[in-house]
Amino acid sequence: MERDEILARLRERIVAFAASTTQREAAEDLAQDVLMLLHTKYPQVARLEELLPLSLRILRYKIVAARRKAFRRGEHLPTGVDESDVAGADPTPEIEAENREMRARLIRALAQTEERCRRLMRMKLQGRTFAEMQREFGVRSINTIYTWDFRCRQRLQELMGAAR
């Protein structure tokens, strides 16, 4: 039996093993990763007796890595659905009042910033990229725009915090 035939049969076992611990789609992806690794890193291994334990060992490492990544991202935590998060749901009077107050504080804070900050914020709200802002302001380095943006946001937070 050739190596390609062995890998095709081995794929079924890899997917079955992975599916016993993860979802089917994730198992398919993990099997594909294992087969790619076997193809690129272990082309010299051709016998089924060697490929099977090697592939299962690689798969276990991949499963552990995927779980660790999901845990790091917080994907294991339940997410609650707030009524205000539901699309089409009307905001409650409390949320509307909070939004009005926040908007008023933002307008007052923006009025207290320098013109460059107001112009920068206006451009961000228009969806301009930092490169476009760099050309518009006529500065040599895009890092200048990043710095201005950081300082403007910081100043706005200070002013909005003081307005409470």
C-alpha positions in Angstrom: 0.0 0.0 0.0 1.4 3.4 -0.9 1.8 6.3 1.5 -1.1 8.3 -0.1 -3.5 5.4 0.4 -2.2 5.0 4.0 -2.7 8.7 4.7 -6.3 8.6 3.2 -7.2 5.7 5.6 -5.4 7.3 8.4 -7.4 10.5 7.9 -10.6 8.7 8.8 -9.1 7.5 12.1 -7.7 10.9 12.9 -11.1 12.6 12.3 -12.9 10.0 14.4 -10.5 10.4 17.3 -10.6 14.2 17.1 -14.4 14.1 16.8 -14.6 12.2 20.0 -13.3 15.2 21.9 -14.3 18.2 19.7 -16.9 19.2 17.2 -17.0 17.7 13.8 -15.8 20.8 11.9 -12.9 21.3 14.3 -12.0 17.6 14.0 -11.8 18.0 10.2 -9.6 21.1 10.6 -7.3 19.3 13.1 -7.1 16.2 10.8 -6.1 18.5 8.0 -3.4 20.1 10.1 -2.0 16.8 11.2 -1.9 15.5 7.6 -0.1 18.7 6.5 2.4 18.3 9.2 3.0 14.6 8.3 3.4 15.6 4.7 5.8 18.4 5.3 7.8 17.4 8.4 7.7 13.6 8.1 7.9 12.6 4.4 10.4 9.8 5.3 7.8 8.0 7.5 5.8 5.7 5.2 4.7 2.6 7.2 1.3 2.5 8.9 2.8 1.1 12.1 4.9 4.4 12.4 2.4 6.8 11.0 -0.6 5.9 13.2 1.1 6.6 16.6 2.9 9.6 15.2 -0.3 11.1 13.8 -2.2 10.5 17.1 0.5 12.1 19.1 0.5 15.1 16.9 -3.3 15.3 17.1 -3.2 15.2 20.9 -0.8 18.1 20.9 -3.0 20.0 18.5 -6.1 19.4 20.6 -4.4 20.6 23.7 -3.1 23.7 21.9 -6.6 24.4 20.5 -8.2 24.1 24.0 -5.5 26.3 25.5 -6.1 29.0 22.8 -9.9 28.9 23.4 -9.3 29.2 27.2 -7.0 32.1 26.7 -9.6 33.9 24.5 -12.3 33.2 27.1 -14.4 31.2 24.7 -15.3 28.8 27.6 -17.1 31.5 29.4 -20.9 31.8 29.0 -22.1 35.0 27.5 -25.3 36.5 28.6 -27.7 38.2 26.3 -28.8 41.6 27.4 -32.1 42.9 26.0 -30.4 46.0 24.8 -28.0 43.8 22.7 -30.8 42.2 20.8 -31.1 43.7 17.3 -34.3 45.7 16.9 -34.9 46.0 20.6 -36.0 49.5 21.7 -33.7 50.9 24.3 -35.1 51.3 27.8 -35.7 54.8 29.2 -32.6 54.4 31.5 -30.4 53.5 28.5 -31.7 56.5 26.5 -31.0 58.8 29.4 -27.5 57.4 29.8 -26.9 57.9 26.1 -28.1 61.5 26.2 -25.9 62.3 29.2 -22.9 60.6 27.5 -23.5 62.5 24.3 -23.7 65.8 26.2 -20.5 65.1 28.1 -18.8 64.2 24.9 -19.9 67.4 23.2 -18.7 69.5 26.1 -15.4 67.7 26.2 -14.8 68.1 22.5 -15.5 71.8 22.7 -12.7 72.1 25.3 -10.1 70.3 23.1 -7.9 72.0 20.6 -8.9 72.3 16.9 -6.5 69.6 15.8 -8.2 67.1 18.1 -11.7 68.0 16.9 -10.6 67.8 13.3 -8.9 64.4 13.9 -12.0 63.0 15.6 -14.2 64.3 12.8 -12.0 62.5 10.3 -12.2 59.3 12.3 -16.0 59.5 12.4 -16.0 59.9 8.7 -14.1 56.6 8.4 -10.8 58.0 7.2 -7.7 55.9 7.6 -4.6 57.1 9.4 -2.7 57.3 6.1 -5.4 59.6 4.7 -5.2 61.7 7.9 -1.5 61.9 7.5 -1.8 63.3 4.0 -4.6 65.7 5.1 -2.6 67.1 7.9 0.6 67.1 5.8 2.8 65.4 8.4 5.8 63.3 7.4 5.3 60.3 9.7 2.1 58.4 10.3 3.4 57.9 13.8 2.7 61.5 14.4 -1.0 60.9 13.6 -1.0 57.8 16.0 0.5 60.0 18.7 -2.0 62.8 18.2 -4.9 60.3 18.2 -3.7 58.7 21.4 -3.3 62.1 23.1 -6.6 63.4 21.9 -8.4 60.3 23.2 -6.6 60.5 26.5 -7.6 64.2 26.8 -11.2 63.4 26.0 -11.3 60.7 28.6 -9.9 63.2 31.2 -12.4 65.9 30.3 -15.3 63.4 30.2 -14.3 62.0 33.6 -14.1 65.5 35.1 -17.5 66.4 33.7 -19.2 63.7 35.8 
